[in-house]
Amino acid sequence: MDITDKLSFFPSLYQVVDHPKLGMWMLYITILLLSILVYKLGFAQKLPILKSVVIYTFLALGCTVLTFLGIFLPVAEGLVVAALILIIYKIRLHQSKKQEA
């Protein structure tokens, strides 16, 4: 039984089995950047700098757990889909506001 058959797309792309240290760091950075993008597109509000630091710190800690889950589960792929949906939503929202004005 080969473990590489059960990996999701990003861990197999980053070759987590062959290069575990580099692959896991690349997967962590990918999940962190995608989580920040989804947060900024969908949920972010204007906050004071200290509150933003706290939020991003906890986001980074949460992404550590998501990275371990993301080896076999499609975590990064789900974040890509969420980011695409939010980008489409923001574009359509901007176009409708532009038409009203």
Secondary structure, DSSP 8 states (H G I E B T S, - for coil): --GGGG--HHHHHTTTTTSHHHHHHHHHHHHHHHHHHHHHHHT-----HHHHHHHHHHHHHHHHHHHHHTTTS-HHHHHHHHHHHHHHHHHHHHHHHHHH-
